Amino acid sequence: MKYCYKVPCQKEMLKDIRTFVKEVLNKNGLSEVDVSTLVLAIDEVCANLIIHSHQCNASDSIELEIKFTKNNEVVFSIIDKSEMFNINKYEEPCIDDIIKKRRKGGVGLILVKRIMDDIQITTDRKKHICRLSKKI
């Protein structure tokens, strides 16, 4: 089964995205720990797109699809028309440096990469897709 959700690129919509993901995962019997970690990962990717790629422009939108596969995997596809940051090319900063510099942020993508089993970015002329999958 596939679940779809489209939202305007506003920070206020992140709460709705979290609620949508949580409801879908709960409906499909995932544990509370799995639900919480997956909601965190999807929220981080969507927040980065909405804030950094779209500058919270409400006339832009992103789409989120959640699909459960036959081989016990949940796949999240975040579909966007703007330039998408390739998380696979992201080099993790040293956590000690983040702490010493008291930097605000900087750990979200680290968490996403550690939570998800696979991350793929695909692009065509009309859209970019960030596909994040996790064995369940």
N, C-alpha and C positions, 0 to 999 in steps of 0.2 A: 504494500500500500504506500502511496505517496501523499504527503501533506504539503500544501503550498501556502505561503504567506507573503504579501507584498506590502511594503511600508514606505512612506516618504522619509527622506533623509533628515530627520530631526532627532535630537538627543532624547526628547521625550518619548520617542517610539521604542527606545531600547527596553523599557519596562514591558511593553507589549510583546516584543520579540522574546524576552525571557519567559513570559507567561505562556506564549505559544509553544515554545520548545519544551518547557516543563510539562504542559498538558499532554503533548504528543508522546513524550517519553514515558510519563506515568501511565497513560492509556495502553502502552505497549509493554508494561510490566517490568521496566528497568528498576534497579535498586535505587534507594534514595541517594547513595553515594555517587552512583553513575549519573543520575539525573543532575545532581549539583555540579559535578565536574564538567559535564557536557554543556550545561547551560552557561557556565563560566567561559568555556572556550568559544562558544558561538557568540556570546555577548561581546567578547573581546574583539573578535574579527569584525563583527558588525559595527561596533563602536569606532574602530579604526577607520572603516570605510565611511561611515556617516560624518565623523568629525574631520578626518584628514583628507580624504579623497573628495568629499562633497561639500566641505565647510558648512555642514548643517543646512544645506539648501533644500527647502521643503518641496521645490518643484522637481527635484531628482528623487529617484526611488531605488530600493534594492529589493530583490526577491530571495526568499529562503525556501528551499525544498528539503523535506526530510523523507528519506526512503529507507525501509527495512528490507534487507536482502535475504535470500534463502540460506545463505551461509553465515547467519547470525552476525550480521554487521549492520550498523546504522550509518547512513551516508547523508551528510549535510551538504547541500549545494547552495552557495551564496552567489547569486547572479547579479551582475552589475554592469553598467554601461560606461563607467569611468575607468581610468587607468587603475589597475589593481596592483597593490604592493605584493610582490612575490615572497611570501613567508619562507619559502624554501631557501632563498638566498640571504635570509636574515642571519647575521652572525650575533650570537648571544654575547651581550656585554658581561663583564665580570661582576658578579653579584656584590663582591666586596667594594668595587668602585662605585656602584649605585648607592650603597649604604654610606660610604665615606663622603660622597658628594651630596648626600641627602637629596638625591634626584627624585623628583616626583614622577612616577611612572617608570616604564622601562622593563617591567617584568611580565607584562601581559602576553606577549608573543612567545616568551620562554615557556609560559604555562601551556599555551595552545599546542606548541610543538611536543611537549611532554605528555599531554593528555591524549592527543589524537594518535592513531596508529599510522595513518597515511594522509598526506596533504598534497593535492595536485592543483595546479593552476592551468587552465586552458583558456585560449583566446581565439576569437574569430573577429571579423570586421564589426560585428554589432554588439558583442558582449564579452565579458570576462567571467569565468566561473572559478570559484575557489571551492574545491570538493574536499571535504574533511570526512574521514571515515574512522570508525572505531568498532572493534570486535566487541560483541556483547554476550 
